[in-house]
Amino acid sequence: MSRAAAAAVFRAEATGNAPVDAGWSAKVEELSRLCETGGSSTHIAFLVTSMLAKAVDGNVDLNAIKPTHSDGNPNAYSARSLCHGC
């Protein structure tokens, strides 16, 4: 997965000009609130990383987040590298 493509998608979405599904937005906001009050901020960060990966490449396998553990899966991606790259 291209970090440059991911960064471009992330920046474009951050401008707030793209249409947002209100249902998904409400769910993400609620999870964010729960993570903040419950001290589990890594959960929301991981969700956003997964959403970014899917936005960059619709073929990404969200169950294969470590390419080194997903031999032969061309749709695996490194969640850690993606989030650190943006």
Beta strands, then each sheet from edge to edge (+ up, - down):
end
